[in-house]
Amino acid sequence: MPPNLPPEPELLVERPEGKPLIREGQTNRELLGGTWYFRQDDSFVGEDERWFEQQDLAGWTPVRVPHNWNAQDTSENRATIGWYRKEFSLPRSPKRARHFWKLRFEGNNYRTKLWLNGKELAFYTGYFPFEVLLKNLQPGRNTLVAEVSSLRSNSDLTHWRPAAFNGYGTGGWWNFGGILREVYARRVDTVDIEDVHVLPRLARARGPARVEVRTLLRNFTSRDRDVALMLRLGGERYRLDPETVPAKGRRELRTRLTIRDPRLWAPRDPELYGLSVGALTGGKERSTYRVTFGVRKIATRPGGMITLNGKRVKLRGASIHEDDLREGGALSQATRMLLVNRLKSLGATITRSHYPLHPALIEALDRAGIMYWVQAPVYQVPTPLWARSGVRSLAMRAATLTVRNNLNHPSVLTWSLANEPAEAGGNLGTYSPSLVRYIREASRAVRLLDNTRLVGLDRQSRVGEPPTTAAHQYLDVLGVNEYFGWYRSVIENRPDLPATTTADLSGFLDELHAANPDLPLVVTEFGAEATRSGPVEQKGTYEFQRRFALDHIAIHGSKPFVNGSIYWALRDFRVHQTWQGGAPDEYTNPPWHNKSLIEETNSRKPAFLSVARQFRRTKPLR
């Protein structure tokens, strides 16, 4: 071996073991953890050199998954390719058993190509979980190889801006690369429950709940199977008549249950129900899926009011990005719980993100009684791109997958279709016909999946831009990102207009409401960068941030049509190498976004306690 190469690591062949960190799902899932091997491919030669069929471990380094190859990078934000390899074996099945094996990746960034034992297995794009059937399995040792690419394009839905490396990859947050969430394995016996969706509905807040249960079954065998479902809820069992699932096909079965006197889920007072669904065929329960859900009624009233369980909401909170100083985008369970506990300490009754958070984190929000404004990962897409049918199709996919993967969480208040979609370029806040078309079609698709929550959109706020658009008629709620008194917040082609101040915010919100009188508003972003102590009038100081936050919270609270106020953000995160966020040079700390209430080191800024006092005394339901 050449003297400059590290020694080849020991090859370990391991079985899946360990309980899942996510409660929802099939009960027989096991972590495919242990030792993985990693190899970075900055020169993009891995496929040509056929790393996917390499027998030895030369060039590979042992790692643990989840893994983020640029977790501690604060200077490059390089889009590149990383290869992951797992050597594993599986328990043997009894003779004549109709057993199959599946893997589930909870989240990779951004594109994944898989090989099993040297043969290509699957390809997947996006932030979302995906499952693959393990074909070409061998007795004993098997080699799984995943090529994960964080490369982006100029028509990407989130990171379409030019980057210092490899063309594109700059966006509103760091372009973390790798297998960022857990990988699970499970054995399928004849018939699999692939998914269960639970939609509780209340005709009125004090009445019975009608619970719709949608169960997606897949038959892996070559003949039709009659499958009966066994539902278990609150000590009761419900066995349904068998239905036929076609050979090597799927079928969704729907049923309805009634909870006569339901305990209602609410912010700071979460009530949860556990449901399991079993699939029986041939006299045996072949698959079991467990889910937790909550019963609540979300509605709107004329005048722009949101109600929950018949009461008006007044929500307060802060947004989250999955970014940790050491772990990057591959957050540990301990870090996720730290963030939830900080939200609770803040007195938050709502949080928000630009992409669906880790399912275990959302489950923690369910248990904590913190509502969630979840956004499809569609971020500041320039107006000209909406004219492309391919971009609209990808955005539609992102919106519907956001719903499909998170539908059971009672904390979800809003399905947001995009963040600031007309922010970039010379459109001056006007929504093009193609953008309106996306919002119309996406809102319809989302409501077909779930008509129990609100469909929303998050827009920027600039004086001089149209206060309403043709798209608003398709929304249930409008998110307002406002930085009056921080950014200039004035229409781009009017340099003669003065920059906004905090004093301009009240009138702007009144104008927005007047133009959309029955559309509820939620302030989904506001904040000011802060890195050090200094004069209260100086942008970039803790003192300025504290006054800014309290003044804006007071204005939001004075407007009955403003149903919530979400600070941007809870903890500082990486944006890009030159980020300043509107602060003077001497008060910046690139690449870190510094508007948050907590430093990236987890130290609370002075504004945290002041904001917490306001949030804690705000009743979420009135």
N, C-alpha and C positions, 0 to 999 in steps of 0.2 A: 504494500500500500504506500502511495506517495506520502512523504513526511508531513505535508501541509494539510492533509485531510484528517478530519476527526475520526476516531475509531467507530466502526459500524456498531449501532446499538443492538442489544439483544432482542431477538424476535420473540414476542409473547403472543400466544394464541389463547384468547379468553372467551368465556361465555357471557352472554348478557346477564346482568344481575343488578339488583337495587331497585327500590320502589320509585315510582315516578314522583316528580316534584309538583306535578299538576294533578289535581284531584279529578277533574273531568276526563272521561275517556274510558277505554276498555280496561277491565279490571286485571287483565293478565299482561299488561305492558311491563317491560323491564328495561332499565337503562343499558344502552350499549356504551358503557363508559370505559373505565380502566385506561389502558395505554393505547393511544393512537400514535401515528407517526406523521410528521409534517415536513414539507419541502416547498420552499418558496421558488417561484418561477418568474422572476422579473424580466427575463429574456424571452418568455413565451415559447419555450422549446419542449415543454413536457409532453405534449401530444406527439410531436414529431419523433421524440426519443422514446415514446411509448412507455412512459413511467407507469401507466395503468397496468402493465403486465410484468413489471420488474419483480424478480424473485427475491433478490437480496435487499438489504436496507442501506446500501451505500448512498449517502447524500440525504438520508432521512434523519429527523430528530424526534425523540419521544416527546409527546405533549399530552395534555388532558383536554378533553372536549366537554363543555364549550371552550372555544379558543378563538382569540382575536389577534391576528399577526401584527397589527399596528396599534395595539392597545395603549401603549405608552408614548406613541408618537405625538409630538406637538409642533413639528416643523415641516413635514413633507406632505402629509395627507395624500400619499401616493396610491393611485388606483393600480392594482396589479393582480396577479394570480397566485393562489396558494393551493397546494395539493395535500390531501389528507388520506391516510391509509389505516385501515383497521383489520387486523388478523383475528378471526373469531371462529368458534365452533358452536354448534347448536345441539341441544338434546335430541337423541334419536326418537322417532315416532314409532309406535307399535305397528306391526305388520297390518296391512290392509287399511290403515288409518288414512283418512283424506285430509292430511295436514299440509298447510302452506305457511310461509313466513313473510311477514311484512316489516319494513323499517319506516319509521316516522321521524323526519327532521323537523324540529320545531321552528327553525329559522336560520337561514344562511344569507350572507350578503356577498354577491347579489345574484349571480347566475351559477348554477350547479350542474355539472355533468358527472354521472355515476357509472362506474364499471364494477362488475362482480366477476372475479376469477378471469379477468382479462377481456370480458365481453361487455360492450356498452349496455347499460341498463335503463337509464332515464336522463332527462334534461328538464330543469325547472328554473324559472325566473321569478324573483320577487322576494318580498319580506315575509311571505306567509308560510305556514306549515305545509308540508307535503308528504305523501306516503308513496312507497314503491313496493311492489311485489318482488320478492327475491327469486329470480329465475336463475337457472344454471348453478344451483346450490350443489355442493359436493359433500360427501361424508368426511368428517374430520375438519381440517383446516380450510377456511374460506378467506379470500382477500377482497375487501371492499375498498375502492379508491374513489375519492371525490375531488374533482377539480372545481374549485370555487373561485370565481372571478368577480372582482369589484370594479372592473372596467365599465365605464358609462359611455353614453353617446350624447349628441347635441339635441336629441329628442327624448331624453330620459324624463321620467315623470317627477324626479326630485333633484337629481344632480346633473343638470344639463349645461351648467356653466363651464367655460374653459378652465382647465386646471394646469398646474405647472408640469405635471407628468401625464403622459399617455392621453393627451387630448382633452378629455372632459372628466368631471367627477367632483366639481365644486357645487355645494348646495347650502342649505340652511343648517346643516349639521355635518360632523366629520364622517367621511366615507370609510367606516370601519369594515374590515374584510375578514371573512372566516366563517367557521361553523359557530355561530354566536349563541345558539341555544342547544338544548339537549337532543340526543338521538335515542330513540326507543326501538326495541324489537318486540314483536309479539307473534305467537303462533295462532293461526286461523284453522279452526276445525270445521270443515265443510262449508259453513255459512258464517259470514262476518257481519256484525253491526258496525258499519263504517262511521255512522254519525247519528246523533239524536239531537233534535231541536225541540225546545219546550217554550211555548208561547202562552203565558197566562193572560186572560182577559177579564176585566171587570166592567160590567155594564154601569155600575155605580160603586163608589168607594166602600160602601158598607154592605154590599151584596155578595153573593157567591161568586167564586172564580171559576171560569170555564178554561180548562187547561188543555191546549192542543199539543199533542206529542207527535212529532214527525220522526220516524225511524227509517234510516236508509240501510237496506240490506244488500249484501252481495253474495251471490252463490258462486263458489269457486269450482264446482263440480260440473261434469258434462251432462247431467240430466236435471230436469226440473225438480225443485224441492218444495214441499209444503212446510211452511214455517209458521209456528204459533209464537206470539209474543207474550211474555210474562212481565207485567209492570208491577213494581213494588213502591208504594208511596205511603209514608206515615203509618206503617204497620198493616196496611191493607194490600191485598194482592188482587190483580186483575189479569185473568188469562183470556186472551183474545182468540177468536177462531183462526184456524190456519189459513194462510194465503200462499199462493204459489209464486215462488221466485224463479224466474227462468234460468235455464242452464247457462253458466258463465255470464250471468247478467245481474242487473241491479233492479231493485224495486223499492219505492218509498211507501211505507204504510203510515196512515194517519189515524189517530184515535183521539177521543176527548174524554177527559175526566172532570169531575166537579169537586171543588173544595167548598163546602157550604159556608163555613165561617172562617175565612182565611186570615192569618196573621200577616199584616202588610209590611213590606220592606220600605224603609224610609231612611233618609240621611240621619246619621247618628243613632238610628234605631233600626238596624237591619234584622229582618226575620227571614230565615232561609229554610227551604224544603229540600230534602234529598230524594232523588228518584233513581231507581235502577231499572233497566230494560234488559230482559233476557230473550234470546232467540232459541227456540226449541224445535228440533227436527229429529226424527228417528228415535223419539223417546229420551232425548238428552239435550240439556242446555249447552249449546255450542259456543255462544258468545254472550258476554254481559257488559253492558255499558252503564256507567254511573255519571250522574249529572246533579248539580245543585242549582236551584233556581229560586227566585223571589217573586212574590205577587205584589204588584203596584199598578196604579193607573196614571199614565202620563197624558195630559190633555192641554189644549190651549183655549183661551177665551178671547172674545173681541176686546180690542184695546191693547193687544200685545202682551197678554198674560199667559204664563205657563203654570199649570197646576199639577200637583202630585198628590194622589189620593184625595182629591177634592180641595186641596189647600194651595194657595199661591206660594211659589217658591221664591226664595232669596238666597242664592247660592254664592259661596265664597271659596276661593282656592287658588292653586298655583299649578302650572303645567310641569310636565316631566319629560326629560330626554334620557335615554339609556346611554349614559356616558359616565364612566368612573375613572378617576385618575390612574388607577393601576389596572383595572380589569377592562377598560375601554368599553366597547359595546356588548361584551359577553358578561353581563352582570351575574354575580353569584346570588344565591338565595338570601344570604345575609345582607347584601347591599340592597336588594329589592325590599326587604323588610325595613331596613334603615330609612329608605325613602318613604314608605308608607307611614312609619312612625313619625317622621318629620312632618308629613301632611297632617297627621292627627294632632301633633303638637301645635301646628299652625292654626288649628281649628277649622281645617278645610272640610267643606262638604261637597267639593267638586274638584276634579283635575282634568287635564287635557294632554293630548300628545299629537304629534304630526304623523304617527303611524301606530298600528295596534301594538300595545305593550306586551311584554311576556305574559302568557296566560296565567302563570302563578301570581304575577303582580296584580292582574285584574281580579283574580279570585280573592286576593287579599283586600282589594277595594270593596268587593261584595261583602266581605265579612266586617269591614271597618265602617260600612255605611257612608262611603264617599262616592258620589256620582262621577260619571266619566263621560267627557265629550271626546269621542274617538273620531279620528280623522283618517280617511283613506290617504295613503302616501302619494298625494298629488299636490306638488308644492310649487307655486309661482310659475306654472307653465306659461310661457309667452303666448300671447294671443294668436300669432300666425300658426303656431303648432296645432291649435285646435281645429284648423281646417283640414288636417290630415286624418283620414278615417282610422289609420292605425293607431294614432295617439289617443283618439277618443275610445277606441276599442280597448286599449290597455288601461285607460283610466276607468272605464266601465268595469273591467275585470278587477281592478284594485278596489273599487267601491263595493262590488258584490262579495268579493272574498273577505273584505273587512266585516261584513255582516255575517256571512256564513260561519266564520271562525269564532265569532264573539257573541252570537245571538243569545246564548243562555245566561249571560251575566246581567243580573238585575241592576247593577250599578250604571250600565250604559243608558245615558239620557238621549244622546244625539248621535246620528250617523252623519258626519260632515263629509261632503263630497270632494272638497278641495280647500287648500289654503291660499288666499290671495291670488286667484287665477288670472286676474287682469292687472297684476302689479307691474310686470316687466314689459318694457318696450314702449312704443309711442301711442298706445291705445288710450292713455289718460283715463283709465278706469271704466271705459265703455266696454260692455260685454258684446263680443261679436256674435253673429247668428250661429256660428259653429259651437261656441262656448255655451250659448243658451240651449242649443240642441243637446249637448252633453248633459247639462244640468236637468233638462226635462226628461231625457231617457234614463239617466241614472237614478233620479228620484223615483221614477215609476218602477224601475227594477228593484230598488231597495224596498219599496213599499210592498211589492209582491212577496218578498221574503219576510218582511216584518213591518206590520202596520201598527205596532204598539208603541213605537218610539218616534222621535222627531227627526226629520231630514233637514240638514242645515248646510251652510256654507260660511266660510270665514273670509271676510273682506277687509282690505286696508281702508283707512280713513284719511282722506285728503280733501281740504277745502277746495271747492271748485269742481270736483268730480260729481257725476250724477248721483243723487241720493237714492235712486231706485233704478232697477233695470228690469228687462223682460223676464229675467231668470227668477226674480223674487217670487213670482206667482207659483212656482213649483216647490217652494220651501215652506217648512213649518216654523223655522227659527233662523235668525241671522246672527252670525258671530261677527263682532266688531273688534278689529285690532286697532287700537288707538294709542298714539304716542304724542298727543298734543303737549307742547312744551318741551319735548325732547327732540324728535326729528322735526324737520320743517313742516311736514304734513300739509303741503299745498300742491295743487295741480302742477304738473311738471312744466307746462308751457306758459306759466304766468310768473316769471321772475320778478315782476313788479309787485306782487302780493307779499306782504310781510310774513315771516314765519309764525306759525301758531304759538299760542301760549296756553297754559292750563286754563286760563280764564275763557278761552274760546271753546272749550270742550262742551260746556253745558248747552250752548246754543246749537252746536253741531249735532248733539244727540237729539235735541228737540226737532231739528230739521229732518233728521233721518227718520224719526218716529212719525212726523207729519206726512212724509212721503210714503210711509209703509205702516199705516195706523193700526192694522191688526196683525202685523208680523212681529212676534216677540223678538227682543234684542237681548243678547248676552255679550258682555265685554269679554272677549276671548284672549286678548293680549293687552297689556300695558306694563310699562316698566322703564327704569333708568339705570344705565351702567354705573357701577360704583366699585372702586378698587382701593380707596384709602380715605382717611379722615381729612376734612378741610372745611372751607367756608360753605355755608348752606346754599349760597347762590351759585356755587361753582359746580358745573356739570362734571360728573365723574367721582364726586365725593359721597361718602356714606350719608352725610347730612342732607345733601340734595336728594338722594334716593329716598330717604325716609320721608321728607316733606312731600316729594312728588307722589309717592305711593299713597300717603294718607289723604292728600288733597283729591286725588283721582277717585279713591274709594268713596270719599264723601260725596262727590258729584254723582257717581254711579248710584249710590244709595238714595239720592234725592229724586231719582226718576222711577216712578212706579212701573214703567214699561221696560226698564233694564232689570232682567230677571236673575242676572248673575254677574260676577266679577272675578276673572281668573288672571292672576298675576303671571307675568312672563319673566322668569320661570322659578321653579323651586330651588334647583341647584345649578351652578354654572357648568357649562358644557362647551366642547370645542366646535367652532364653526369653520373657519378657514385661516390660513396662515397670516393674512393681512387684516383680520377682523378688528374693527375699532368700535362699531356699534353706535356711532354718533358722539363718542366722547373725545375730548382733546387728546393729542398725542401722549402727553405725560400722564394721562389717567387710563391708558389702555394696557391690556395684557394679552395680546394675541398669542394663540388662536382662540382664547377663552372668551365666551360670551359672559359678560359680567353684570347683566341686569338682574340676576337671580337674587334670592333672599339668603342663599347659602353659598359659600365659596366652594370651589372644586375640592378643597381640602376637608370639607364637611364642617367648617367653622361657620357659625351663624353671623350674618351681618347685623349691624344695629337695627336695621329696618325690620328684621324678622319679628322681634318681640312686639314692636309697635303695631305691625300688621296683625300679628296673632291676637292682640287685645281686641282689635276691631272685629276680626273674624269670629272669635270665640263667643262674642256677645250677640252675634247675628243669628237669629233663629232661622233655620232653613225653610220651615213651613209656617205659613201664617193664615 
